[in-house]
Amino acid sequence: MKTLGLIIIAILLVGINGLSAQTKWETKAEVYNGNEYLIRYTPRTYSIKNKKYDFSDSFRDTAFDGESSLDMDKRRQVLIEKMYEVANSVFEFNKIVISGRFEVIMECLFDINTKKYAGVRFIFDAEIKDYITVPKINLVETKLLQAGLNAGSTNIIEQGVEYVVIGASISVGKE
């Protein structure tokens, strides 16, 4: 019985290692309008961001003491709607013709001191990689800067971070 248990554990470990090897992120760079964009991808997922924005030095907005998650969502809703409006003006999500329904995650960075928009990252299914391109992301960046987005009140617990991340999920395609 003990031997059987060890064999099962060994099979699970080999299986997990095999799966993680299959989901290794590849990285390439693309230059557009003088900006370098990092494109990270697996066979199923893509992530594109401007190289000058460091998402590792950011933290998600959290609820204030006594604030419910519903209240926090309401506090953020106006900003998220504006982010979506800008992205949709470029990508025209409702016009993307694909089979199935996919989610696009749009994360915006806001400077922790000024609360002003600082950068954007898109994470999306590989099925729609032909629609979410570097030139279009560059245009979204320009429009987000022109929109003068401001995060307003934020609650960051982590000390020493430069940015707060506000994200939105956008459904694309048909069910």
Secondary structure, 3 states (H helix, E strand, C coil): CHHHHHHHHHHHHHHHHHHHHHCCCEEEEEEECCEEEEEEECCCEEEEEECCCCHHHEEECCCCCCCCHHHHHHHHHHHHHHHHHHHHHHHCHHHCCCCCEEEEEEEEEEECCCCEEEEEEEEEEHHHCCCCCHHHHHHHHHHHHHHCCECCCCCCCCCCCCEEEEEEEEEEECC
